[in-house]
Amino acid sequence: MRLPEAFKDWLDFDGAEFELAKCLGLMPNVPWDPVAHKAMFWTSNRFGNELYSVLERLVAMGALEMNAERQFRWNAAFDYQQTADIEEEDT
């Protein structure tokens, strides 16, 4: 699954980390199971912390939106071409 589909609705931060991990191929494509998965994202650990950092970077570049409740969703207006700061080299 791609990020726009996985993040079409608001997701709490733990669910957002879970969906991001699946999109990146870090976890199997299984449904969210709070018993099996929640502790992985609610405790301070390298896996969850790094995924949260990626979410923050996706917000900073405009791909995701984040609300006051730390929920994330895809920004339907995102255009990667407008965020790329690519300068053409002189030839």
ZILIN-V850598 format. One record per residue. N is the residue number from 1. D_CENTER is the distance of its C-alpha to the mean C-alpha in whole Angstrom. Layout:
BEGIN
[[N | D_CENTER] [N | D_CENTER]]
END
This chain:
BEGIN
[[1 | 12] [2 | 11] [3 | 7] [4 | 10] [5 | 11] [6 | 9] [7 | 8] [8 | 11] [9 | 12] [10 | 11] [11 | 10] [12 | 11] [13 | 9] [14 | 10] [15 | 9] [16 | 6] [17 | 6] [18 | 9] [19 | 7] [20 | 5] [21 | 8] [22 | 10] [23 | 9] [24 | 10] [25 | 13] [26 | 13] [27 | 14] [28 | 16] [29 | 15] [30 | 17] [31 | 16] [32 | 15] [33 | 18] [34 | 18] [35 | 21] [36 | 20] [37 | 16] [38 | 16] [39 | 18] [40 | 16] [41 | 13] [42 | 16] [43 | 18] [44 | 17] [45 | 17] [46 | 16] [47 | 13] [48 | 11] [49 | 12] [50 | 11] [51 | 7] [52 | 7] [53 | 9] [54 | 6] [55 | 4] [56 | 8] [57 | 9] [58 | 6] [59 | 8] [60 | 11] [61 | 12] [62 | 11] [63 | 9] [64 | 7] [65 | 10] [66 | 10] [67 | 13] [68 | 16] [69 | 15] [70 | 12] [71 | 10] [72 | 7] [73 | 8] [74 | 9] [75 | 11] [76 | 14] [77 | 16] [78 | 14] [79 | 16] [80 | 15] [81 | 19] [82 | 19] [83 | 17] [84 | 19] [85 | 21] [86 | 23] [87 | 27] [88 | 30] [89 | 32] [90 | 36] [91 | 38]]
END
